[in-house]
Structure formats: C-alpha cells, structure tokens
Amino acid sequence: MDAVSVLFIVGLAILFAWALAVSITRGRVIERLRDATGAGDADEVERRVRSALESADAARWDAEQVIHDTGYLSELLTAGVVRLRDDLTVESANSAAHVMLERRPGTMVGRSALEAFVDPRIEAVARTAMEFGSANGELTVRSSSAATVTVRARRSPVSGVWLVLEDVSELRRLQRIRAEFIDNLSHELRTPLTTISLLAETAGRDAESASPRLRERIAKIEVETGHLIQMVNELLDLSKIESGTAALLLDDVDLVDVARANTERLRPFAERQGLRLALELPDHVPPVRGDEDRLGQVLINLLHNAVKFSPNGGEIVVGVREDEGEVVVWVRDPGIGVPRADIARIFERFYKVDRARVRGRGGTGLGLSIARHVVEMHGGRIWVESEEGEGSTFSFAVPVAPLGTVAGSASGAAGEATAPAQKDDSVAPA
Ligand code: ADP
C-alpha cells in the first residue's frame, strides 16, 4: 500500500470515530434529557424542552413586568422608596426620595449608600437593618428645607434592604405647637386653681359652725378643685413625656413605703367621697430601681380613679406583693368596672369609657396613659382585671432592683435616665 492509501484509510477511520463519538454523545444527551423530563422518546423530549423554554420566557417576561410595575407604583408614592443591594449600593430610588434628599433625578442609582444619601445616619439605619432585619430612625436631613424625616429600613427576604423615607416635618411642628399650647395653658391654670383649693380648704375649716348645706358645698368645691388640679398636672406631665424632658431620678425604692405614703395622701379625698381606704402590705419587699415620685404618681393616678369611679360607702384596698422577680402594686375598688371591650384601650391617651356613664367624674383621659408611660420607663408593665358593675383591680409591676444596687450599699447611687421620646438622630433596630 502506498502512503496515500494509508493516509486515506486513517482519515476515514478518524471520521468514523468522530461520527461515532458525536452520535454516542447525542444519544447520551437525549438519554439524560429523557431521564430529566420523564419523556418516552426523542420527540417527546423535544416537545418538553420547547415547552420548558417557553415557560422560562413567560416567567422572565412576568418578572420584568413586576419590576416595571413596582417602579411605576413607587413613582406614585409620596414617601421616598430606596432599594439597596447587599453591598449597600443603590439599586433603585423613586422620585420622592430624590426630592426629599435634594438629589438630581436618577443620580442616586448605582452609588454607595453613603454617596447617595451624603448622610452617614441614613447609611447607619440601612446597615443596622442589614444586620438585624429591620431598623428605624428619625433625623433632620442636611438640605435647604432641613426636613424632619423618618427612615424605616427592612431587609428584603430576597436580598438587599428596602428603605422608606417619610417627611414628618409638618406633623412634628403641629405636635410641638400642641405640646407648647398645653404646657402654657396648664401653667397659667395651675396658680389660680391652687389658690382656689387653698381658699376652699380654709373656708371649710372656718365654716365648722355653719349649716351642713354650706359645709357640703364647700367640700364639693374642694373635691372639684382637686379634680381640676389633677387634670392640669396630668396635662403638664404629658407634655413633658412627649417632649422627652421627663427625667427619671433613679434610686432604690421601697414600694411598700410608696404605697403607704401615697394612700395617706389620698385618704382625705377618698373620705370626702364617703370611701374607706385599706392597706394590705407585706412586712418587706425587695427594692426596685426607679423614681420614687414618679412611681408614687402612678399609684395616685390609680387611686384617684378608684375613688372617682366607686360608689359612696365602699372600700378601696391598696396592696403590694413580690412576684417572680417583680414587685406588684395593686388597687382594688368596688366601682363601676371597665367593660370588656374597653379594657384594651383605657391605657391609650385621651381614651375614656362611654362619657355618659361617668358624667361629672370624667377627667382628661390621660391618667392611665401617663401611668403606663411611667411604668414602661421603669421596664415594668401595667394592667387591669375588671367586671363591669363589680369593680376593678388595677396593678403595675416593676422589676426588682439588680443585686448590688440594694439600698444601703448604694448610697449616692442615684442616677438619671431620660424618658423614651422622639429624638433627633435616633437609630434603633425595630
Ligand atoms: P380619666 O382622667 O378619664 O380618669 P384615665 O386615663 O385615668 O382618664 O382613665 C381612662 C378611663 O378608664 C376613664 O375615663 C374611665 O372610663 C376608665 N377607668 C379608669 N379607672 C377606672 C376604674 N377604677 N373604674 C372604672 N373605670 C375606670
């Protein structure tokens, strides 16, 4: 055989081997596709693969529509909506976000959070949400309008973080005006009311020999002035709590002493309404860490209500007990009770149960809301058990002071804490 024939045969063999390899590979591919799709033959495989490709196309189209639609929706919102990727670069931001932060349209996308917001505080909210799942903040933005903006950030279940920015400047301005108005009005009212109260008290003493009718009227003036002074004090307290200036002067507090002292303070008021006050006090409870005056004020609010909402001739009982790391103070009255439907709401500010029911006894609807604020500032809780027409027991619990701060060893350990309030620049995991 000559060389040409040899070359021809070798070439033919290579071609044959290649064709064989291709057909084996195709056969394997078809075999694998049949396995994967569960099809019976090659035609079926083809049909199924085509249908899978069509479904993928349709899904991609749907996803594009959703993205498009979400973008359209976010443009309709007045709140700023920003989506950040995992590396905290801006994936999308609606027009409201650009306007709020005074950025030119579209200039935030693709930038890092810090570059886009030019404000490390917003970036900090996003970062906190990335770490903990969610975070909130409120801040004054560095723009010509100096708007007050709330920032809510939530980590997306898919990836990245969503930020929602809301301009609350007007709301905060109105809240400030309301608080200032209440504050001024209450201060103006307090002096004349205190004078009337003192005059009524003196008149009551001077009128010992006067007719029972006159004495009764003077006693009524005293009671009603007491109500008014209570209302004014509650309004002042609320404005302090809302403006964040209510401070807690912390010390170790014996709630048995607080219960005893404040019950005595309200005894004359209760007796004037024909009510007895009784005490159920243990010899000793561990101290709690708190502000004695403020905790006393909670009890006064509860006692005041107990007197207001009880019929003449009944007995109100004030008690204290230790319960699983907490000290509980309770006030049981034989009064009109709280309807089941209202129990969840009476601790809201300005909430009052059916006004007709308590005609002449109504207050501001603030006493319980202030009590709740104060108790929560102490890390405690407040609740009520009541049957309508059969009386109520209001209780609050404050955690026992941690070891080492017990009175005696903590001389001069009084500290100060500020009430939780809307504060600028606050960033908190939500
Ligand atoms: P108010 O100034 O009206 O007493 P509070 O916040 O102290 O405001 O109480 C809210 C409402 O809860 C009251 O208006 C009253 O309807 C109801 N309430 C509070 N304490 C009692 C009580 N001891 N018995 C019955 N109802 C009560």
Residues whose N, C-alpha, C, O or C-beta is under 5 A from the ligand:
A	BS01	ADP	N305 A306 F309 G335 I336 G337 V338 I346 Y351 K352 V353 G362 G363 T364 G365 L366 G367 L368 S369 S392
